[in-house]
């Protein structure tokens, strides 16, 4: 089987939901990749957060794969 590195960008409003989303990914073997980012969403009137995560995966890339289920 060929190993690949899967990549996801987790995003959420700046609430505890974002921390829970990242914590859940870490508990499933994903690793932080870089620093978190914060930006003001003027249309919604709130701050948004983003965090990239990566995970080694034994398999081939398929654009139909659900990365959240790796």
ChimeraX attribute file (.defattr): number of C-alpha atoms within 10 A of each C-alpha:
attribute: neighborCount
match mode: 1-to-1
recipient: residues
	/A:1	7
	/A:2	8
	/A:3	11
	/A:4	13
	/A:5	12
	/A:6	16
	/A:7	16
	/A:8	16
	/A:9	12
	/A:10	16
	/A:11	18
	/A:12	17
	/A:13	17
	/A:14	16
	/A:15	11
	/A:16	9
	/A:17	12
	/A:18	18
	/A:19	14
	/A:20	11
	/A:21	14
	/A:22	21
	/A:23	12
	/A:24	12
	/A:25	21
	/A:26	15
	/A:27	9
	/A:28	12
	/A:29	13
	/A:30	21
	/A:31	16
	/A:32	16
	/A:33	14
	/A:34	10
	/A:35	10
	/A:36	13
	/A:37	11
	/A:38	15
	/A:39	12
	/A:40	13
	/A:41	12
	/A:42	8
	/A:43	6
	/A:44	9
	/A:45	8
	/A:46	11
	/A:47	14
	/A:48	17
	/A:49	18
	/A:50	18
	/A:51	20
	/A:52	18
	/A:53	20
	/A:54	18
	/A:55	20
	/A:56	14
	/A:57	14
	/A:58	13
	/A:59	11
	/A:60	12
	/A:61	13
	/A:62	8
	/A:63	7
	/A:64	6
	/A:65	10
	/A:66	8
	/A:67	12
	/A:68	12
	/A:69	7
	/A:70	14
